[in-house]
Amino acid sequence: MHIAFFNRSFYPDTAATGQLLTELCERLTQQHNCRISVVAGVPLLPAGGAGSKMQGQRLVERQDYHGMTILRARGTRFSKQRFSGRFSNYVSYFLSACYAGLKLERPDVVVALTDPPIIGLAAYLAARHFRVPLVMSYQDIFPEAARLLEDFHSETVNRALQAVNCFLVRKAERSIALGETMRKRLIEGKGAPPERVVVIPGWADCQDIVPMPKQNAFAHTHDLAEKFIVMHSGNIGLSQGLDVLVKAAARLQVVPEIVIVLVGEGVKKAALEEQTRALGLQNVRFLPYAPKERLTESFASADVFIVSLKKGLSGIIVPSKLYGILAAGRPYVAAVEEDCEVTAITRQYDCGLLATLGDPADLAEKILTLYNDRAMAERLGRNARQAALQFDRRPQVEKYFALFQQLAKTK
């Protein structure tokens, strides 16, 4: 079975959608003997970074990765700090991807993720061209997610994105949501036919990420072993509202043993670093992304994790970092809305504490609860690992494969 995916981010990019897609494609190839093609963008890595080299200036360049074919569609690479740069990058990649889609060898199924939010149109054109089923795999929903943009708001753009999404859910043979709240939003907000929307949650690999002692090489390298570490790991972007965590850190200065550690990169990192300096905080540290091979050690260095999402984004974005936290067997404090998928998992498996969204005082209080009650923290961590087994990568990939196989047989 030949499956063609469309998404700007793919290996070696570190964006969440790119990592998820890379893992999905690797497993479909290795476990299910699928043939995979990916229409992706040029890796958003510094010049000379691993996997970032492209020869010449061709609009589309073919590469091989672990037996998969990648069609790198070239677009502009302006700074993502401003809307104009992001807009140019997205549109130029989209146009190149439309062209690349016609260069594919005939697939059995075409699948689009949501980076950028209009990439589904390029996948739709390819699916129509080859007369094969289209699947939309929603990692976030637009225009609702556009509320994150702090430098640009346009009703015209929002209306266009709404029209695109409504069109795609009508044309797709299946739409994949990451949770029940997202499924509901696709049906009620986009007009998706309920019988065509399926839920396949995110995952972590419970063999790659396992509980391990805090006393490990990563913790000692970064001087984390002797402190009570409250960690946020992953993208430091627009959706998390991490300024509330920094404000909570200001309240936690009275306990010198508690240190807030933010691991990762993102468009909000510089602003948070400045906020930390302005408040004179000595209990907040920033670390770069941990290499994948050291992820288990990085997660084990934390005593408690933070999972957060801005108000209004429940079901629009699902924090994928939660699944790695569960696999690591660590407790967490979640500052999310009531109908968020994270809330449901927290309550069902009793694996974390829920804090009032946007309230630094309550967030600090919940952190102190776990600091003062280590037995509770250990119990929540054990429950987290048991919950992780329900979101292991292998069964989730099986669901994708079964869906694609069903559609390929009925085309």
NUPATOR-278701 format. One record per residue (C-alpha): residue in three letters; y, x, z. Coordinates in nm, 3 decimals. Layout:
residues N
ALA, Y, X, Z
...
***
This chain:
residues 411
MET, 0.000, 0.000, 0.000
HIS, 0.337, 0.140, -0.108
ILE, 0.629, 0.046, 0.119
ALA, 0.990, 0.132, 0.033
PHE, 1.243, 0.146, 0.318
PHE, 1.622, 0.142, 0.296
ASN, 1.832, 0.287, 0.579
ARG, 2.103, 0.550, 0.578
SER, 1.967, 0.728, 0.886
PHE, 1.628, 0.900, 0.868
TYR, 1.477, 1.231, 0.975
PRO, 1.630, 1.462, 1.091
ASP, 1.914, 1.235, 1.207
THR, 1.919, 1.154, 1.579
ALA, 2.061, 0.801, 1.548
ALA, 1.834, 0.544, 1.713
THR, 1.759, 0.355, 1.391
GLY, 1.675, 0.678, 1.211
GLN, 1.437, 0.791, 1.484
LEU, 1.264, 0.452, 1.495
LEU, 1.225, 0.443, 1.118
THR, 1.095, 0.800, 1.105
GLU, 0.832, 0.727, 1.369
LEU, 0.732, 0.403, 1.197
CYS, 0.692, 0.574, 0.860
GLU, 0.497, 0.866, 1.007
ARG, 0.252, 0.629, 1.179
LEU, 0.212, 0.403, 0.876
THR, 0.124, 0.713, 0.675
GLN, -0.107, 0.876, 0.929
GLN, -0.278, 0.574, 1.085
HIS, -0.286, 0.330, 0.795
ASN, -0.283, 0.554, 0.487
CYS, 0.028, 0.385, 0.351
ARG, 0.238, 0.539, 0.080
ILE, 0.599, 0.557, 0.197
SER, 0.931, 0.595, 0.015
VAL, 1.264, 0.598, 0.197
VAL, 1.608, 0.556, 0.043
ALA, 1.816, 0.742, 0.300
GLY, 2.148, 0.921, 0.323
VAL, 2.224, 1.290, 0.353
PRO, 2.147, 1.391, 0.716
LEU, 2.455, 1.367, 0.933
LEU, 2.405, 1.713, 1.077
PRO, 2.620, 2.025, 1.077
ALA, 2.589, 2.241, 0.769
GLY, 2.276, 2.448, 0.790
GLY, 2.107, 2.214, 1.039
ALA, 1.736, 2.149, 1.009
GLY, 1.662, 1.932, 0.711
SER, 2.024, 1.910, 0.602
LYS, 2.007, 2.122, 0.288
MET, 2.046, 1.946, -0.046
GLN, 2.048, 2.142, -0.366
GLY, 2.321, 2.074, -0.619
GLN, 2.549, 1.775, -0.631
ARG, 2.324, 1.509, -0.779
LEU, 2.388, 1.150, -0.673
VAL, 2.025, 1.111, -0.564
GLU, 1.788, 1.390, -0.471
ARG, 1.416, 1.359, -0.412
GLN, 1.259, 1.530, -0.110
ASP, 0.913, 1.531, 0.050
TYR, 0.854, 1.493, 0.421
HIS, 0.502, 1.479, 0.567
GLY, 0.366, 1.319, 0.251
MET, 0.652, 1.071, 0.222
THR, 0.909, 1.056, -0.056
ILE, 1.274, 1.054, 0.050
LEU, 1.542, 0.964, -0.201
ARG, 1.860, 1.108, -0.051
ALA, 2.148, 0.896, -0.178
ARG, 2.469, 1.093, -0.157
GLY, 2.782, 0.938, -0.009
THR, 3.106, 1.060, 0.140
ARG, 3.090, 1.240, 0.474
PHE, 3.426, 1.168, 0.632
SER, 3.474, 1.168, 1.009
LYS, 3.324, 0.866, 1.186
GLN, 3.608, 0.868, 1.436
ARG, 3.817, 0.630, 1.222
PHE, 3.724, 0.309, 1.045
SER, 3.844, 0.438, 0.708
GLY, 3.597, 0.726, 0.725
ARG, 3.307, 0.506, 0.834
PHE, 3.391, 0.248, 0.565
SER, 3.398, 0.509, 0.289
ASN, 3.072, 0.665, 0.408
TYR, 2.894, 0.331, 0.423
VAL, 3.017, 0.196, 0.089
SER, 2.955, 0.518, -0.103
TYR, 2.604, 0.545, 0.041
PHE, 2.540, 0.179, -0.041
LEU, 2.636, 0.226, -0.406
SER, 2.421, 0.537, -0.434
ALA, 2.134, 0.355, -0.262
CYS, 2.154, 0.071, -0.516
TYR, 2.106, 0.329, -0.790
ALA, 1.830, 0.509, -0.597
GLY, 1.643, 0.184, -0.545
LEU, 1.599, 0.147, -0.918
LYS, 1.452, 0.499, -0.934
LEU, 1.166, 0.412, -0.698
GLU, 0.811, 0.393, -0.820
ARG, 0.706, 0.032, -0.791
PRO, 0.649, -0.060, -0.423
ASP, 0.440, -0.344, -0.282
VAL, 0.700, -0.435, -0.019
VAL, 1.069, -0.348, 0.024
VAL, 1.208, -0.322, 0.377
ALA, 1.573, -0.288, 0.481
LEU, 1.706, -0.191, 0.821
THR, 2.074, -0.240, 0.906
ASP, 2.244, 0.097, 0.865
PRO, 2.487, 0.023, 0.711
PRO, 2.497, -0.356, 0.759
ILE, 2.513, -0.422, 0.382
ILE, 2.218, -0.199, 0.291
GLY, 2.000, -0.509, 0.269
LEU, 2.175, -0.595, -0.057
ALA, 2.053, -0.270, -0.214
ALA, 1.702, -0.349, -0.092
TYR, 1.733, -0.703, -0.228
LEU, 1.824, -0.568, -0.574
ALA, 1.520, -0.336, -0.565
ALA, 1.291, -0.618, -0.452
ARG, 1.418, -0.842, -0.732
HIS, 1.385, -0.560, -0.985
PHE, 1.020, -0.496, -0.891
ARG, 0.945, -0.861, -0.806
VAL, 0.807, -0.781, -0.463
PRO, 0.872, -0.927, -0.112
LEU, 1.180, -0.830, 0.085
VAL, 1.167, -0.777, 0.463
MET, 1.481, -0.749, 0.676
SER, 1.427, -0.546, 0.993
TYR, 1.727, -0.614, 1.218
GLN, 1.828, -0.335, 1.453
ASP, 2.164, -0.501, 1.512
ILE, 2.344, -0.807, 1.379
PHE, 2.676, -0.816, 1.196
PRO, 2.957, -0.913, 1.202
GLU, 2.903, -0.964, 1.576
ALA, 2.838, -0.593, 1.633
ALA, 3.172, -0.519, 1.464
ARG, 3.336, -0.619, 1.792
LEU, 3.262, -0.262, 1.894
LEU, 3.517, -0.124, 1.649
GLU, 3.818, -0.018, 1.850
ASP, 4.036, 0.089, 1.558
PHE, 3.982, -0.190, 1.305
HIS, 3.934, -0.566, 1.307
SER, 3.942, -0.776, 0.991
GLU, 3.849, -1.141, 0.952
THR, 3.801, -1.078, 0.581
VAL, 3.544, -0.807, 0.645
ASN, 3.377, -1.019, 0.914
ARG, 3.348, -1.316, 0.681
ALA, 3.198, -1.093, 0.413
LEU, 2.941, -0.949, 0.656
GLN, 2.854, -1.299, 0.776
ALA, 2.799, -1.413, 0.418
VAL, 2.582, -1.107, 0.345
ASN, 2.364, -1.164, 0.651
CYS, 2.323, -1.536, 0.584
PHE, 2.228, -1.458, 0.225
LEU, 1.972, -1.194, 0.322
VAL, 1.790, -1.401, 0.586
ARG, 1.752, -1.678, 0.328
LYS, 1.617, -1.441, 0.063
ALA, 1.389, -1.233, 0.286
GLU, 1.023, -1.326, 0.304
ARG, 1.037, -1.217, 0.669
SER, 1.307, -1.110, 0.911
ILE, 1.208, -0.891, 1.206
ALA, 1.395, -0.926, 1.536
LEU, 1.367, -0.688, 1.831
GLY, 1.348, -0.968, 2.088
GLU, 1.362, -1.342, 2.145
THR, 1.739, -1.347, 2.197
MET, 1.792, -1.166, 1.867
ARG, 1.551, -1.408, 1.696
LYS, 1.753, -1.700, 1.832
ARG, 2.077, -1.549, 1.706
LEU, 1.933, -1.501, 1.356
ILE, 1.815, -1.862, 1.344
GLU, 2.119, -2.029, 1.501
GLY, 2.390, -1.793, 1.381
LYS, 2.266, -1.694, 1.035
GLY, 2.054, -1.990, 0.930
ALA, 1.729, -1.793, 0.916
PRO, 1.425, -2.017, 0.858
PRO, 1.246, -2.011, 1.199
GLU, 0.902, -1.973, 1.042
ARG, 1.012, -1.652, 0.870
VAL, 1.152, -1.473, 1.176
VAL, 0.905, -1.263, 1.378
VAL, 0.959, -1.055, 1.691
ILE, 0.840, -0.694, 1.701
PRO, 1.000, -0.509, 1.995
GLY, 1.100, -0.147, 2.011
TRP, 0.866, 0.112, 2.159
ALA, 0.802, 0.448, 2.314
ASP, 0.494, 0.662, 2.263
CYS, 0.317, 0.652, 2.597
GLN, 0.121, 0.965, 2.504
ASP, 0.430, 1.166, 2.415
ILE, 0.640, 1.048, 2.711
VAL, 0.452, 1.048, 3.041
PRO, 0.551, 1.052, 3.409
MET, 0.576, 1.404, 3.543
PRO, 0.726, 1.580, 3.846
LYS, 1.098, 1.625, 3.875
GLN, 1.048, 1.993, 3.944
ASN, 1.020, 2.103, 3.581
ALA, 1.174, 2.359, 3.347
PHE, 1.443, 2.126, 3.210
ALA, 1.558, 2.027, 3.559
HIS, 1.574, 2.386, 3.676
THR, 1.749, 2.506, 3.358
HIS, 2.028, 2.251, 3.407
ASP, 2.041, 2.269, 3.787
LEU, 1.919, 1.912, 3.834
ALA, 1.614, 1.972, 4.051
GLU, 1.783, 1.958, 4.392
LYS, 2.013, 1.661, 4.328
PHE, 1.962, 1.284, 4.304
ILE, 2.015, 1.244, 3.930
VAL, 2.146, 0.920, 3.779
MET, 2.097, 0.965, 3.405
HIS, 2.214, 0.796, 3.088
SER, 2.017, 0.937, 2.795
GLY, 2.083, 0.862, 2.430
ASN, 2.375, 0.773, 2.210
ILE, 2.712, 0.783, 2.387
GLY, 2.866, 0.524, 2.161
LEU, 3.075, 0.211, 2.149
SER, 2.817, -0.040, 2.266
GLN, 2.734, 0.084, 2.616
GLY, 3.065, 0.049, 2.800
LEU, 3.003, 0.374, 2.986
ASP, 3.355, 0.391, 3.126
VAL, 3.219, 0.160, 3.397
LEU, 2.962, 0.427, 3.489
VAL, 3.236, 0.688, 3.521
LYS, 3.430, 0.452, 3.750
ALA, 3.114, 0.397, 3.953
ALA, 3.082, 0.775, 3.981
ALA, 3.425, 0.787, 4.142
ARG, 3.294, 0.555, 4.416
LEU, 2.982, 0.768, 4.461
GLN, 3.168, 1.093, 4.533
VAL, 3.118, 1.027, 4.904
VAL, 2.750, 1.118, 4.852
PRO, 2.754, 1.476, 4.718
GLU, 2.381, 1.470, 4.643
ILE, 2.426, 1.201, 4.374
VAL, 2.512, 1.339, 4.029
ILE, 2.572, 1.133, 3.714
VAL, 2.433, 1.304, 3.402
LEU, 2.498, 1.180, 3.048
VAL, 2.259, 1.334, 2.797
GLY, 2.340, 1.295, 2.428
GLU, 2.623, 1.276, 2.179
GLY, 2.834, 1.002, 2.028
VAL, 3.180, 0.884, 1.933
LYS, 3.277, 0.801, 2.295
LYS, 3.168, 1.128, 2.451
ALA, 3.506, 1.301, 2.421
ALA, 3.689, 1.001, 2.570
LEU, 3.448, 0.986, 2.863
GLU, 3.486, 1.358, 2.923
GLU, 3.862, 1.311, 2.931
GLN, 3.828, 1.015, 3.169
THR, 3.612, 1.230, 3.396
ARG, 3.872, 1.508, 3.397
ALA, 4.156, 1.263, 3.459
LEU, 3.977, 1.125, 3.765
GLY, 3.897, 1.475, 3.889
LEU, 3.527, 1.396, 3.917
GLN, 3.291, 1.677, 4.009
ASN, 2.981, 1.459, 4.014
VAL, 2.963, 1.380, 3.641
ARG, 2.800, 1.615, 3.392
PHE, 2.749, 1.600, 3.015
LEU, 2.451, 1.759, 2.841
PRO, 2.361, 1.774, 2.470
TYR, 2.062, 1.593, 2.321
ALA, 1.733, 1.715, 2.461
PRO, 1.496, 1.835, 2.186
LYS, 1.216, 1.587, 2.123
GLU, 0.957, 1.829, 2.254
ARG, 1.143, 1.841, 2.588
LEU, 1.207, 1.468, 2.617
THR, 0.941, 1.413, 2.884
GLU, 1.092, 1.691, 3.098
SER, 1.442, 1.556, 3.043
PHE, 1.341, 1.204, 3.150
ALA, 1.146, 1.339, 3.448
SER, 1.461, 1.516, 3.569
ALA, 1.617, 1.178, 3.648
ASP, 1.567, 0.983, 3.969
VAL, 1.731, 0.671, 3.826
PHE, 1.843, 0.572, 3.476
ILE, 2.132, 0.358, 3.363
VAL, 2.095, 0.098, 3.087
SER, 2.414, -0.078, 2.983
LEU, 2.550, -0.298, 2.707
LYS, 2.895, -0.446, 2.661
LYS, 2.954, -0.816, 2.715
GLY, 2.885, -1.032, 2.410
LEU, 2.626, -0.799, 2.257
SER, 2.312, -0.953, 2.403
GLY, 2.070, -1.012, 2.117
ILE, 2.309, -0.837, 1.880
ILE, 2.198, -0.490, 1.989
VAL, 1.885, -0.409, 2.191
PRO, 1.904, -0.084, 2.394
SER, 1.609, 0.111, 2.254
LYS, 1.643, 0.376, 2.527
LEU, 1.479, 0.134, 2.772
TYR, 1.130, 0.194, 2.631
GLY, 1.142, 0.570, 2.688
ILE, 1.258, 0.511, 3.045
LEU, 0.963, 0.279, 3.104
ALA, 0.721, 0.534, 2.959
ALA, 0.862, 0.805, 3.186
GLY, 0.786, 0.585, 3.488
ARG, 1.141, 0.593, 3.620
PRO, 1.339, 0.307, 3.779
TYR, 1.671, 0.203, 3.631
VAL, 1.983, 0.000, 3.696
ALA, 2.071, -0.232, 3.408
ALA, 2.424, -0.362, 3.358
VAL, 2.357, -0.625, 3.091
GLU, 2.395, -0.998, 3.030
GLU, 2.159, -1.264, 3.161
ASP, 2.001, -1.345, 2.824
CYS, 1.956, -0.980, 2.724
GLU, 1.604, -0.859, 2.643
VAL, 1.649, -0.591, 2.910
THR, 1.703, -0.859, 3.176
ALA, 1.384, -1.037, 3.075
ILE, 1.177, -0.717, 3.091
THR, 1.332, -0.618, 3.425
ARG, 1.244, -0.950, 3.584
GLN, 0.900, -0.986, 3.427
TYR, 0.777, -0.641, 3.527
ASP, 0.993, -0.576, 3.837
CYS, 1.082, -0.229, 3.713
GLY, 1.458, -0.200, 3.774
LEU, 1.764, -0.348, 3.939
LEU, 2.022, -0.567, 3.768
ALA, 2.393, -0.495, 3.823
THR, 2.687, -0.719, 3.747
LEU, 2.812, -0.638, 3.399
GLY, 3.147, -0.459, 3.396
ASP, 3.162, -0.416, 3.774
PRO, 3.168, -0.048, 3.881
ALA, 3.147, -0.142, 4.250
ASP, 2.822, -0.333, 4.203
LEU, 2.682, -0.062, 3.977
ALA, 2.756, 0.198, 4.245
GLU, 2.598, -0.027, 4.509
LYS, 2.275, -0.065, 4.311
ILE, 2.255, 0.313, 4.261
LEU, 2.302, 0.362, 4.635
THR, 2.027, 0.108, 4.701
LEU, 1.778, 0.323, 4.511
TYR, 1.916, 0.643, 4.664
ASN, 1.865, 0.506, 5.015
ASP, 1.531, 0.335, 4.950
ARG, 1.308, 0.593, 4.782
ALA, 0.998, 0.377, 4.840
MET, 1.155, 0.099, 4.633
ALA, 1.251, 0.347, 4.363
GLU, 0.894, 0.478, 4.346
ARG, 0.751, 0.126, 4.327
LEU, 0.987, 0.028, 4.045
GLY, 0.896, 0.348, 3.863
ARG, 0.524, 0.272, 3.884
ASN, 0.590, -0.079, 3.754
ALA, 0.797, 0.068, 3.472
ARG, 0.505, 0.278, 3.350
GLN, 0.278, -0.026, 3.352
ALA, 0.538, -0.219, 3.153
ALA, 0.560, 0.066, 2.902
LEU, 0.198, 0.015, 2.805
GLN, 0.298, -0.326, 2.669
PHE, 0.554, -0.155, 2.444
ASP, 0.350, 0.144, 2.332
ARG, 0.415, 0.259, 1.977
ARG, 0.065, 0.212, 1.837
PRO, 0.035, -0.169, 1.882
GLN, 0.390, -0.224, 1.757
VAL, 0.320, -0.022, 1.440
GLU, 0.004, -0.229, 1.397
LYS, 0.221, -0.540, 1.388
TYR, 0.443, -0.393, 1.115
PHE, 0.139, -0.291, 0.912
ALA, -0.026, -0.633, 0.946
LEU, 0.296, -0.803, 0.834
PHE, 0.342, -0.577, 0.532
GLN, -0.024, -0.611, 0.438
GLN, -0.001, -0.991, 0.453
LEU, 0.308, -0.998, 0.232
ALA, 0.165, -0.747, -0.017
LYS, -0.143, -0.965, -0.062
THR, 0.058, -1.281, -0.125
LYS, 0.314, -1.141, -0.368
***
